[in-house]
């Protein structure tokens, strides 16, 4: 099975959960509106959006979603950077 890797940097005003949805859609070459995966079925979006808000956190979050491995790391400013490994 081939694994494709994608990197997604959230827009400044974009919620983390919306950024994950966008990143997964991009990794699967799908339109965000037309993709089958619904984030709320797998993830508590309120809890996800609350992460990385401090801006100085040194943390990594990794989870499986819609045949992907999602990894969220804080960059040097503490902003989330999303990496997607697509397993389709």
Buried (B, 14 or more C-beta within 10 A) or exposed (E): EEEEEBEBEBEEEBBBBBBBBBBBBBBBEBEEEEBEBEBEEEBEBEEBBEBBEEEEEEEEBEEEBBBBBBBBBBEEEBBBBBBBBBBE
